[in-house]
Amino acid sequence: MNLLLLHDSDFLPDGTVQMTGRRAQHAREILRAEPGETLRVGKLGGLVGTGEVLENSPGLLRLRVSLTEPPPPRAGVDLVLAIPRPKALKRVLPAVAQLGVDRVVLVNAARVEKSYFDSKVLEGDFVAELLLQGLEQARDTRLPEVLVRERFRPFVEDELDSLFGTEALRLLPHPPAAEPLSRVGVQAAPRVVLAVGPDGGWVPFEADLLARHGFHPFSLGPRILRVETAVPVLLGQLALLRAESPRPA
């Protein structure tokens, strides 16, 4: 945990912060913070800064905080993701939060098992906890929005444009494609939407439907990657290619 995330409910009337539970336990048992020391903190959805430890007793941490800096810039990326195996999703969600993705739409697909929709990993509290872990690691404060859509075709045909607009570059990592990511114009794109299929890939109908709605197929190379590997690799490649094209935070 590289950042203690503060919630509105943590703030006391005198402006100090008081927290209990996992965060307080981490500060006491892992950080071993003593009164007078400072910790890195950030307000969920807001600024980051420091917190002077006023009290660090079993189960209770009290801080005087100064929030003066913006969180890291956003990646300018949204993600349409065929729901992976629950174990894989538990790895992917913290990763997308760490890497600054703004919105994740978890969609059904032909090769997605119906049982995945009943997994506790998709429960709101579970999703939020995984995203918070990613923010804490990356010293970020802004949560990605996560949506779940159980019908693929209606989402693509009826909702995709309203969610993402029409100006973003839409990209489809798809093994039959030959063109590499470096040649699809990501450097100049103000925003990117990635459509990542399940481990078995999009079936032809799904890939064709996405292509008809503006998604440009490209290749990640000769190796076939699992979703939990492909997503951070894609986001890392995008960040590298766009590093010299600054975008609004």
C-alpha positions as semicolon CSV with decimal commas, in nm:
position;residue;x (nm);y (nm);z (nm)
1;M;0,000;0,000;0,000
2;N;0,178;0,314;-0,125
3;L;-0,107;0,553;-0,045
4;L;-0,364;0,571;0,233
5;L;-0,692;0,655;0,062
6;L;-0,918;0,886;0,261
7;H;-1,298;0,884;0,238
8;D;-1,532;1,171;0,326
9;S;-1,647;0,975;0,632
10;D;-1,288;0,971;0,767
11;F;-1,279;1,348;0,821
12;L;-1,365;1,482;1,167
13;P;-1,518;1,826;1,234
14;D;-1,177;1,963;1,337
15;G;-1,030;1,873;0,997
16;T;-0,823;1,578;1,117
17;V;-0,871;1,230;0,979
18;Q;-0,951;0,918;1,175
19;M;-0,957;0,569;1,031
20;T;-0,991;0,213;1,152
21;G;-0,980;-0,130;0,992
22;R;-0,739;-0,242;0,722
23;R;-0,580;0,099;0,663
24;A;-0,512;0,161;1,032
25;Q;-0,376;-0,191;1,070
26;H;-0,141;-0,136;0,775
27;A;-0,011;0,190;0,920
28;R;0,058;0,026;1,255
29;E;0,183;-0,321;1,160
30;I;0,351;-0,262;0,824
31;L;0,450;0,105;0,819
32;R;0,505;0,119;1,198
33;A;0,433;0,492;1,181
34;E;0,500;0,684;1,501
35;P;0,339;1,015;1,606
36;G;0,508;1,301;1,422
37;E;0,593;1,094;1,113
38;T;0,424;1,161;0,782
39;L;0,245;0,918;0,552
40;R;0,145;0,950;0,187
41;V;-0,231;1,005;0,164
42;G;-0,494;1,096;-0,094
43;K;-0,862;1,177;-0,085
44;L;-1,074;0,946;-0,295
45;G;-1,160;1,140;-0,609
46;G;-0,941;1,433;-0,509
47;L;-0,589;1,549;-0,430
48;V;-0,293;1,367;-0,279
49;G;-0,054;1,486;-0,012
50;T;0,077;1,394;0,331
51;G;-0,069;1,305;0,667
52;E;0,109;1,374;0,996
53;V;0,048;1,094;1,242
54;L;-0,119;1,222;1,559
55;E;-0,212;0,884;1,701
56;N;-0,143;0,528;1,591
57;S;-0,289;0,293;1,847
58;P;-0,428;-0,060;1,795
59;G;-0,716;-0,027;1,549
60;L;-0,709;0,353;1,529
61;L;-0,508;0,594;1,316
62;R;-0,550;0,972;1,340
63;L;-0,381;1,214;1,099
64;R;-0,349;1,584;1,025
65;V;-0,352;1,597;0,646
66;S;-0,236;1,837;0,377
67;L;-0,370;1,766;0,029
68;T;-0,190;1,980;-0,228
69;E;-0,102;1,774;-0,537
70;P;-0,303;1,628;-0,825
71;P;-0,309;1,251;-0,871
72;P;-0,126;1,097;-1,169
73;P;-0,261;1,191;-1,514
74;R;-0,521;0,965;-1,670
75;A;-0,432;0,715;-1,940
76;G;-0,702;0,836;-2,179
77;V;-0,817;0,475;-2,225
78;D;-1,149;0,294;-2,185
79;L;-1,183;-0,082;-2,194
80;V;-1,451;-0,315;-2,329
81;L;-1,363;-0,650;-2,177
82;A;-1,529;-0,986;-2,227
83;I;-1,569;-1,112;-1,872
84;P;-1,273;-1,340;-1,793
85;R;-1,256;-1,617;-1,537
86;P;-1,324;-1,480;-1,187
87;K;-0,965;-1,551;-1,078
88;A;-0,837;-1,357;-1,378
89;L;-1,080;-1,071;-1,318
90;K;-0,944;-1,035;-0,964
91;R;-0,606;-0,960;-1,122
92;V;-0,732;-0,743;-1,406
93;L;-0,940;-0,497;-1,204
94;P;-0,655;-0,379;-0,975
95;A;-0,432;-0,353;-1,283
96;V;-0,670;-0,126;-1,475
97;A;-0,704;0,097;-1,169
98;Q;-0,325;0,115;-1,135
99;L;-0,287;0,207;-1,501
100;G;-0,542;0,489;-1,504
101;V;-0,823;0,340;-1,715
102;D;-1,134;0,556;-1,694
103;R;-1,414;0,311;-1,772
104;V;-1,440;-0,067;-1,795
105;V;-1,741;-0,235;-1,952
106;L;-1,753;-0,606;-1,872
107;V;-1,951;-0,772;-2,149
108;N;-2,083;-1,113;-2,235
109;A;-1,943;-1,303;-2,531
110;A;-1,991;-1,639;-2,698
111;R;-1,691;-1,783;-2,515
112;V;-1,782;-1,640;-2,174
113;E;-1,933;-1,894;-1,935
114;K;-2,272;-1,792;-1,800
115;S;-2,162;-1,884;-1,448
116;Y;-1,920;-1,589;-1,448
117;F;-2,212;-1,350;-1,405
118;D;-2,297;-1,517;-1,074
119;S;-1,946;-1,473;-0,933
120;K;-1,904;-1,264;-0,620
121;V;-1,620;-1,087;-0,800
122;L;-1,887;-0,888;-0,987
123;E;-2,056;-0,771;-0,667
124;G;-2,024;-0,396;-0,618
125;D;-1,835;-0,409;-0,288
126;F;-1,592;-0,670;-0,419
127;V;-1,524;-0,472;-0,736
128;A;-1,470;-0,153;-0,536
129;E;-1,221;-0,323;-0,304
130;L;-1,016;-0,455;-0,597
131;L;-1,010;-0,111;-0,760
132;L;-0,908;0,056;-0,433
133;Q;-0,615;-0,184;-0,403
134;G;-0,500;-0,071;-0,747
135;L;-0,529;0,297;-0,655
136;E;-0,333;0,244;-0,335
137;Q;-0,053;0,077;-0,528
138;A;-0,036;0,350;-0,796
139;R;-0,085;0,648;-0,560
140;D;-0,397;0,743;-0,749
141;T;-0,733;0,862;-0,618
142;R;-0,974;0,831;-0,912
143;L;-1,175;0,512;-0,945
144;P;-1,252;0,367;-1,286
145;E;-1,620;0,327;-1,363
146;V;-1,714;-0,041;-1,401
147;L;-2,027;-0,144;-1,591
148;V;-2,160;-0,496;-1,658
149;R;-2,353;-0,578;-1,974
150;E;-2,496;-0,927;-2,023
151;R;-2,600;-0,884;-2,388
152;F;-2,317;-0,822;-2,630
153;R;-2,497;-0,721;-2,948
154;P;-2,740;-0,470;-2,788
155;F;-2,449;-0,311;-2,605
156;V;-2,245;-0,264;-2,922
157;E;-2,534;-0,153;-3,139
158;D;-2,734;0,061;-2,896
159;E;-2,507;0,184;-2,618
160;L;-2,145;0,191;-2,725
161;D;-2,156;0,528;-2,904
162;S;-2,336;0,702;-2,619
163;L;-2,086;0,573;-2,364
164;F;-1,765;0,642;-2,553
165;G;-1,860;0,901;-2,811
166;T;-1,742;0,883;-3,167
167;E;-1,408;1,066;-3,146
168;A;-1,207;0,799;-2,963
169;L;-0,984;0,561;-3,157
170;R;-1,141;0,216;-3,129
171;L;-0,898;-0,074;-3,128
172;L;-0,950;-0,447;-3,147
173;P;-0,655;-0,671;-3,049
174;H;-0,737;-0,978;-3,256
175;P;-0,492;-1,258;-3,348
176;P;-0,587;-1,287;-3,720
177;A;-0,482;-0,923;-3,772
178;A;-0,126;-0,853;-3,888
179;E;-0,085;-0,478;-3,834
180;P;0,102;-0,391;-3,510
181;L;-0,026;-0,141;-3,257
182;S;0,249;0,104;-3,350
183;R;0,093;0,153;-3,695
184;V;-0,270;0,229;-3,608
185;G;-0,230;0,594;-3,513
186;V;-0,250;0,576;-3,135
187;Q;0,012;0,849;-3,090
188;A;-0,226;1,123;-3,202
189;A;-0,549;0,981;-3,059
190;P;-0,706;1,190;-2,779
191;R;-0,875;0,880;-2,639
192;V;-0,860;0,507;-2,706
193;V;-1,120;0,236;-2,653
194;L;-0,983;-0,120;-2,641
195;A;-1,210;-0,421;-2,698
196;V;-1,040;-0,725;-2,542
197;G;-1,198;-1,066;-2,595
198;P;-1,204;-1,373;-2,370
199;D;-0,919;-1,623;-2,353
200;G;-1,063;-1,805;-2,654
201;G;-1,094;-1,479;-2,847
202;W;-1,392;-1,309;-3,006
203;V;-1,590;-1,536;-3,240
204;P;-1,610;-1,412;-3,602
205;F;-1,956;-1,257;-3,556
206;E;-1,838;-1,054;-3,256
207;A;-1,516;-0,939;-3,424
208;D;-1,710;-0,842;-3,738
209;L;-1,970;-0,650;-3,537
210;L;-1,700;-0,459;-3,352
211;A;-1,521;-0,385;-3,680
212;R;-1,846;-0,253;-3,830
213;H;-1,869;-0,017;-3,533
214;G;-1,527;0,133;-3,590
215;F;-1,290;-0,103;-3,407
216;H;-0,962;-0,138;-3,595
217;P;-0,808;-0,489;-3,566
218;F;-0,438;-0,514;-3,483
219;S;-0,189;-0,775;-3,369
220;L;-0,012;-0,807;-3,036
221;G;0,244;-1,037;-3,194
222;P;0,282;-1,411;-3,250
223;R;0,214;-1,514;-2,889
224;I;-0,141;-1,577;-2,767
225;L;-0,181;-1,418;-2,422
226;R;-0,429;-1,479;-2,146
227;V;-0,655;-1,186;-2,062
228;E;-0,481;-1,106;-1,733
229;T;-0,153;-1,076;-1,924
230;A;-0,288;-0,911;-2,239
231;V;-0,462;-0,620;-2,064
232;P;-0,156;-0,477;-1,881
233;V;0,063;-0,545;-2,186
234;L;-0,179;-0,350;-2,407
235;L;-0,207;-0,062;-2,162
236;G;0,169;-0,048;-2,124
237;Q;0,224;-0,041;-2,500
238;L;-0,036;0,234;-2,541
239;A;0,127;0,443;-2,267
240;L;0,468;0,406;-2,431
241;L;0,343;0,496;-2,779
242;R;0,151;0,798;-2,654
243;A;0,416;0,926;-2,414
244;E;0,508;1,212;-2,644
245;S;0,146;1,312;-2,709
246;P;0,028;1,486;-2,387
247;R;-0,346;1,480;-2,319
248;P;-0,566;1,660;-2,065
249;A;-0,562;1,500;-1,719
